Amino acid sequence: MTTLDTAALPGLWPLAGIAIVVIGFALRANPLAVVVAAAFGSGLGAGLSVPEVVAALGKAFHQNRYVSVPWLALPVIGLMERAGLQEQAAALISRTKSATTSRILLIYLGFRQITAALGLTQIAGHAQTVRPLLAPMVEAAATRDNPSLSEDERNQVKAMAAATDNVGIFFGEDIFLAIASILLIKGFLESAGIIVQPLELSVWAIPTALAAFAVHGYRLWKMGR
Amino acid sequence: MIGLPALYALAGVVFGSWAVATMRDRQHPKRRRGAAFWGLLAAEFLAGDALGDMGNGLLLLALVALALLGAPGKGHALTTDAAERLASIARHGNRLFLPALIMPGVALAGTFLFPLQPGLVDPRQVTLVSLGLGVVLAIAFLLLWQRPPRAAPVQEGRRLAEGVGWAMILPQMLASLGALFTVAGVGEIVGALAPLAIPEGSRLAAVVAFTGGMAIFTMLMGNAFAAFPVMMGGIGLPVLVLGMGGDPVVVGAVGMLAGFCGTLLSPMAANFNIVPAALLNLPDRYAVIRAQVATAVPLWLFNTAMIWGFAFR
């Protein structure tokens, strides 16, 4: 190791926020309180005053409103559920013996990876598809094939439905050329004087996409045994 | 040009309607707090521009205080009961799936069609504008087809929102924390410290420090995008690429994916891990993360091996 030039190291106090995040989540404190505490920890640690931290948080909260825009879909999902969408999804699956939990989730995983690779990340999601369709379907299939399933096990099956959506989108979207993460990598390398094409980057997402299907798919297949 | 302002106004109206519906729900155990929570959120979306940074900051602190006091709580949003739903599926059958195709269909069509009509929709916001348009069209279709009570879109939206609870504002809060970390210079400190963790001359150790750093820092920030410039600037570029002659394409592309493995394990990635647990009424807040561990860890090993095996040919 090279000799440590301590003078060149920045002060460590701004990291207080990171420590608060780790401790807060480990203690299962309310995440909103953890976020505020971490913001003050890092902000004060970096030499900001209390009003400056509040203003910086407020500015960022205002600028990040777009993060909450997808909640607009809730009234639509609610109206569809009101008409019996979850019940119909469950009824359809209970009748279709060949639609096992494993097969439904495997098909969904492949569908999500392929559509995400084509840039269609918004056509499915936890509010749009997992809650109204996928979760009722896999729950119906699981209880049909094993009527003695406990509440705990049913919840695990539903959690697996959400997990499958995440794995599908995470390890599919980077194959698409114009996705934000590819553009971020390209931009970062460009600022360091290294010019790469998005296609070169997205090609290197394919092996991991296949590995994700193999690893998660194996777990889904094993779940049905 | 239709862009974010129109969407924010629409979201403000939706949140505001939940405030009114909560206030009128006499059986709501946290009626005033719940109404105040949705009302403040509506104010943020409708009038946030006028509040200034400090005003928005105080509004955020008030939202968090209300959440700690039990807001938004669960009231009695009007919906159909089990018998009515069974009657509805007997009548409509698989046609009930049709409206579920409206939002994805509009998102798909908008992505391709809006750019053909320049000046109509802000080109940077095509996805979100398509989402908003899909919501409006789907609600109109469902109202005409199902003829529910007029307040049904408000009541049904509130029912789901109350199910998610305070986690509704968590993703936006976490994005704000990320911005504050940037102001405080957290990334630069981590980027300066990270190379110190690498023993001299070991290629494997350097790769593990890079992919491990990506995963751990992504877990802490909840977002691989925040971790990437830090770890790439601290280890990826100076040590792996410039120091050891690694291929920047492999290091960058696969390094990002190693970060995604961290996202699967992080409660800070609330949109993907905490919100779905709330949407599915799972009693364990971390149930989705637990379901992802056995996928994320082998994939992280795979990504580490990919860089080690293919970046230095």
Boltz contact constraints between the chains, C-beta under 6 A:
constraints:
  - contact:
      token1: [A, 10]
      token2: [B, 189]
      max_distance: 6.0
  - contact:
      token1: [A, 14]
      token2: [B, 184]
      max_distance: 6.0
  - contact:
      token1: [A, 14]
      token2: [B, 185]
      max_distance: 6.0
  - contact:
      token1: [A, 14]
      token2: [B, 186]
      max_distance: 6.0
  - contact:
      token1: [A, 18]
      token2: [B, 220]
      max_distance: 6.0
  - contact:
      token1: [A, 25]
      token2: [B, 267]
      max_distance: 6.0
  - contact:
      token1: [A, 31]
      token2: [B, 170]
      max_distance: 6.0
  - contact:
      token1: [A, 32]
      token2: [B, 64]
      max_distance: 6.0
  - contact:
      token1: [A, 32]
      token2: [B, 67]
      max_distance: 6.0
  - contact:
      token1: [A, 32]
      token2: [B, 166]
      max_distance: 6.0
  - contact:
      token1: [A, 35]
      token2: [B, 173]
      max_distance: 6.0
  - contact:
      token1: [A, 35]
      token2: [B, 177]
      max_distance: 6.0
  - contact:
      token1: [A, 36]
      token2: [B, 64]
      max_distance: 6.0
  - contact:
      token1: [A, 38]
      token2: [B, 177]
      max_distance: 6.0
  - contact:
      token1: [A, 39]
      token2: [B, 177]
      max_distance: 6.0
  - contact:
      token1: [A, 39]
      token2: [B, 180]
      max_distance: 6.0
  - contact:
      token1: [A, 42]
      token2: [B, 181]
      max_distance: 6.0
  - contact:
      token1: [A, 42]
      token2: [B, 184]
      max_distance: 6.0
  - contact:
      token1: [A, 42]
      token2: [B, 186]
      max_distance: 6.0
  - contact:
      token1: [A, 43]
      token2: [B, 180]
      max_distance: 6.0
  - contact:
      token1: [A, 43]
      token2: [B, 184]
      max_distance: 6.0
  - contact:
      token1: [A, 46]
      token2: [B, 184]
      max_distance: 6.0
  - contact:
      token1: [A, 54]
      token2: [B, 57]
      max_distance: 6.0
  - contact:
      token1: [A, 55]
      token2: [B, 53]
      max_distance: 6.0
  - contact:
      token1: [A, 55]
      token2: [B, 54]
      max_distance: 6.0
  - contact:
      token1: [A, 55]
      token2: [B, 57]
      max_distance: 6.0
  - contact:
      token1: [A, 56]
      token2: [B, 180]
      max_distance: 6.0
  - contact:
      token1: [A, 56]
      token2: [B, 183]
      max_distance: 6.0
  - contact:
      token1: [A, 57]
      token2: [B, 57]
      max_distance: 6.0
  - contact:
      token1: [A, 57]
      token2: [B, 60]
      max_distance: 6.0
  - contact:
      token1: [A, 57]
      token2: [B, 176]
      max_distance: 6.0
  - contact:
      token1: [A, 58]
      token2: [B, 53]
      max_distance: 6.0
  - contact:
      token1: [A, 58]
      token2: [B, 56]
      max_distance: 6.0
  - contact:
      token1: [A, 58]
      token2: [B, 57]
      max_distance: 6.0
  - contact:
      token1: [A, 58]
      token2: [B, 60]
      max_distance: 6.0
  - contact:
      token1: [A, 59]
      token2: [B, 53]
      max_distance: 6.0
  - contact:
      token1: [A, 60]
      token2: [B, 176]
      max_distance: 6.0
  - contact:
      token1: [A, 60]
      token2: [B, 179]
      max_distance: 6.0
  - contact:
      token1: [A, 61]
      token2: [B, 56]
      max_distance: 6.0
  - contact:
      token1: [A, 61]
      token2: [B, 60]
      max_distance: 6.0
  - contact:
      token1: [A, 61]
      token2: [B, 176]
      max_distance: 6.0
  - contact:
      token1: [A, 62]
      token2: [B, 48]
      max_distance: 6.0
  - contact:
      token1: [A, 62]
      token2: [B, 56]
      max_distance: 6.0
  - contact:
      token1: [A, 64]
      token2: [B, 172]
      max_distance: 6.0
  - contact:
      token1: [A, 64]
      token2: [B, 175]
      max_distance: 6.0
  - contact:
      token1: [A, 64]
      token2: [B, 176]
      max_distance: 6.0
  - contact:
      token1: [A, 65]
      token2: [B, 8]
      max_distance: 6.0
  - contact:
      token1: [A, 67]
      token2: [B, 171]
      max_distance: 6.0
  - contact:
      token1: [A, 67]
      token2: [B, 172]
      max_distance: 6.0
  - contact:
      token1: [A, 67]
      token2: [B, 175]
      max_distance: 6.0
  - contact:
      token1: [A, 68]
      token2: [B, 172]
      max_distance: 6.0
  - contact:
      token1: [A, 69]
      token2: [B, 7]
      max_distance: 6.0
  - contact:
      token1: [A, 69]
      token2: [B, 11]
      max_distance: 6.0
  - contact:
      token1: [A, 69]
      token2: [B, 128]
      max_distance: 6.0
  - contact:
      token1: [A, 72]
      token2: [B, 11]
      max_distance: 6.0
  - contact:
      token1: [A, 72]
      token2: [B, 135]
      max_distance: 6.0
  - contact:
      token1: [A, 73]
      token2: [B, 135]
      max_distance: 6.0
  - contact:
      token1: [A, 74]
      token2: [B, 157]
      max_distance: 6.0
  - contact:
      token1: [A, 74]
      token2: [B, 160]
      max_distance: 6.0
  - contact:
      token1: [A, 74]
      token2: [B, 161]
      max_distance: 6.0
  - contact:
      token1: [A, 75]
      token2: [B, 153]
      max_distance: 6.0
  - contact:
      token1: [A, 75]
      token2: [B, 156]
      max_distance: 6.0
  - contact:
      token1: [A, 75]
      token2: [B, 157]
      max_distance: 6.0
  - contact:
      token1: [A, 76]
      token2: [B, 135]
      max_distance: 6.0
  - contact:
      token1: [A, 76]
      token2: [B, 138]
      max_distance: 6.0
  - contact:
      token1: [A, 76]
      token2: [B, 139]
      max_distance: 6.0
  - contact:
      token1: [A, 78]
      token2: [B, 156]
      max_distance: 6.0
  - contact:
      token1: [A, 78]
      token2: [B, 157]
      max_distance: 6.0
  - contact:
      token1: [A, 78]
      token2: [B, 159]
      max_distance: 6.0
  - contact:
      token1: [A, 78]
      token2: [B, 160]
      max_distance: 6.0
  - contact:
      token1: [A, 79]
      token2: [B, 142]
      max_distance: 6.0
  - contact:
      token1: [A, 79]
      token2: [B, 156]
      max_distance: 6.0
  - contact:
      token1: [A, 80]
      token2: [B, 99]
      max_distance: 6.0
  - contact:
      token1: [A, 82]
      token2: [B, 79]
      max_distance: 6.0
  - contact:
      token1: [A, 82]
      token2: [B, 80]
      max_distance: 6.0
  - contact:
      token1: [A, 82]
      token2: [B, 156]
      max_distance: 6.0
  - contact:
      token1: [A, 83]
      token2: [B, 88]
      max_distance: 6.0
  - contact:
      token1: [A, 83]
      token2: [B, 96]
      max_distance: 6.0
  - contact:
      token1: [A, 83]
      token2: [B, 146]
      max_distance: 6.0
  - contact:
      token1: [A, 84]
      token2: [B, 85]
      max_distance: 6.0
  - contact:
      token1: [A, 84]
      token2: [B, 88]
      max_distance: 6.0
  - contact:
      token1: [A, 84]
      token2: [B, 89]
      max_distance: 6.0
  - contact:
      token1: [A, 85]
      token2: [B, 96]
      max_distance: 6.0
  - contact:
      token1: [A, 87]
      token2: [B, 85]
      max_distance: 6.0
  - contact:
      token1: [A, 87]
      token2: [B, 89]
      max_distance: 6.0
  - contact:
      token1: [A, 88]
      token2: [B, 89]
      max_distance: 6.0
  - contact:
      token1: [A, 88]
      token2: [B, 96]
      max_distance: 6.0
  - contact:
      token1: [A, 122]
      token2: [B, 107]
      max_distance: 6.0
  - contact:
      token1: [A, 122]
      token2: [B, 127]
      max_distance: 6.0
  - contact:
      token1: [A, 123]
      token2: [B, 104]
      max_distance: 6.0
  - contact:
      token1: [A, 123]
      token2: [B, 107]
      max_distance: 6.0
  - contact:
      token1: [A, 126]
      token2: [B, 276]
      max_distance: 6.0
  - contact:
      token1: [A, 126]
      token2: [B, 279]
      max_distance: 6.0
  - contact:
      token1: [A, 131]
      token2: [B, 279]
      max_distance: 6.0
  - contact:
      token1: [A, 135]
      token2: [B, 280]
      max_distance: 6.0
  - contact:
      token1: [A, 155]
      token2: [B, 282]
      max_distance: 6.0
  - contact:
      token1: [A, 158]
      token2: [B, 280]
      max_distance: 6.0
  - contact:
      token1: [A, 159]
      token2: [B, 282]
      max_distance: 6.0
  - contact:
      token1: [A, 159]
      token2: [B, 287]
      max_distance: 6.0
  - contact:
      token1: [A, 159]
      token2: [B, 288]
      max_distance: 6.0
  - contact:
      token1: [A, 159]
      token2: [B, 291]
      max_distance: 6.0
  - contact:
      token1: [A, 160]
      token2: [B, 291]
      max_distance: 6.0
  - contact:
      token1: [A, 162]
      token2: [B, 276]
      max_distance: 6.0
  - contact:
      token1: [A, 162]
      token2: [B, 288]
      max_distance: 6.0
  - contact:
      token1: [A, 163]
      token2: [B, 288]
      max_distance: 6.0
  - contact:
      token1: [A, 163]
      token2: [B, 291]
      max_distance: 6.0
  - contact:
      token1: [A, 163]
      token2: [B, 292]
      max_distance: 6.0
  - contact:
      token1: [A, 166]
      token2: [B, 272]
      max_distance: 6.0
  - contact:
      token1: [A, 167]
      token2: [B, 295]
      max_distance: 6.0
  - contact:
      token1: [A, 170]
      token2: [B, 260]
      max_distance: 6.0
  - contact:
      token1: [A, 181]
      token2: [B, 256]
      max_distance: 6.0
  - contact:
      token1: [A, 184]
      token2: [B, 225]
      max_distance: 6.0
  - contact:
      token1: [A, 185]
      token2: [B, 252]
      max_distance: 6.0
  - contact:
      token1: [A, 185]
      token2: [B, 256]
      max_distance: 6.0
  - contact:
      token1: [A, 188]
      token2: [B, 229]
      max_distance: 6.0
  - contact:
      token1: [A, 188]
      token2: [B, 232]
      max_distance: 6.0
  - contact:
      token1: [A, 189]
      token2: [B, 248]
      max_distance: 6.0
  - contact:
      token1: [A, 189]
      token2: [B, 252]
      max_distance: 6.0
  - contact:
      token1: [A, 192]
      token2: [B, 237]
      max_distance: 6.0
  - contact:
      token1: [A, 194]
      token2: [B, 248]
      max_distance: 6.0
  - contact:
      token1: [A, 196]
      token2: [B, 249]
      max_distance: 6.0
  - contact:
      token1: [A, 200]
      token2: [B, 249]
      max_distance: 6.0
  - contact:
      token1: [A, 201]
      token2: [B, 249]
      max_distance: 6.0
  - contact:
      token1: [A, 201]
      token2: [B, 253]
      max_distance: 6.0
  - contact:
      token1: [A, 204]
      token2: [B, 250]
      max_distance: 6.0
  - contact:
      token1: [A, 204]
      token2: [B, 253]
      max_distance: 6.0
  - contact:
      token1: [A, 204]
      token2: [B, 254]
      max_distance: 6.0
  - contact:
      token1: [A, 208]
      token2: [B, 257]
      max_distance: 6.0
  - contact:
      token1: [A, 208]
      token2: [B, 303]
      max_distance: 6.0
  - contact:
      token1: [A, 211]
      token2: [B, 302]
      max_distance: 6.0
  - contact:
      token1: [A, 212]
      token2: [B, 299]
      max_distance: 6.0
  - contact:
      token1: [A, 215]
      token2: [B, 295]
      max_distance: 6.0
  - contact:
      token1: [A, 215]
      token2: [B, 298]
      max_distance: 6.0
  - contact:
      token1: [A, 215]
      token2: [B, 299]
      max_distance: 6.0
  - contact:
      token1: [A, 216]
      token2: [B, 295]
      max_distance: 6.0
